[in-house]
């Protein structure tokens, strides 16, 4: 089983790459293609409730 416990979905800190801003559809496509079954989104002291709801609906 593939597990990824350090993923990012948003640019939070100064110096973070713009590539960290990933929309829900693209992110879930990547996760599904890589067959990850468990993951943790680690956006550096930031919890985005709206994004959480979007991910929950998509998965």
Protein Blocks (a to p, Z undefined) as FASTA:
>chain_A
ZZdfbdcfbdfbghiafklmccfklmmmmmmmnopabdcddeehiacfklmmmmmmmZZ
